[in-house]
Amino acid sequence: MKKVLLTLIMGMFAVAGFSQLRWDVKFGMNFGNMTKLDNSKVLPGFTAGIGMDYEFNEHWAFQPGLMVTSKGFKYKFEGEKFTARPIYLDIPLTAAYKFPITDDVKFVVNAGPYLGIGVGGKSKLHIDNAKSNKMFADDGMNWKRFDLGIQWGVGVELGEHYLINITGQNGFITPYHFDNDYDGDKPRNMNFAIGIGYRF
């Protein structure tokens, strides 16, 4: 995991000398849930990190990033409540197309794969004296450390610096372990985020 992360970070810095490249910081609110899991509900969280915008021309750009994001879900059934809030380091690798609306406003659509690396988080069954469990520990929830999926988004660029984004994610990998004889539909991460940013 460390080698993969280091390679991606070094790759981002390797192109930082190009004049077409600019850095940005982003933060916002994330709404996590699971697909194909009955009675699961949206769990609000956060997302924050850095990104790059490498423009090939007036319209096309490559927009990788490093985002710390809390995901998960909450579950209510017969009066019991359970919450799972894993925290991931997300690495989106998206391509963007920009539509100039005015001299100072661009409408942007982007899409591409993302890799998620679990870095923390806790789960809890909300009953008397219940303790929280670590999401990625062997003696806790034992969630899978890696996630992979598709990320898409729309947004606007205001002037040279300000960003507003709406982002969605759909995971391809079931984030926790099932028994080998389980043959039902397996849940996957699903997220929606609203964020703002500043480009340097």
Disulfide bonds with the S-S distance in Angstrom:
none
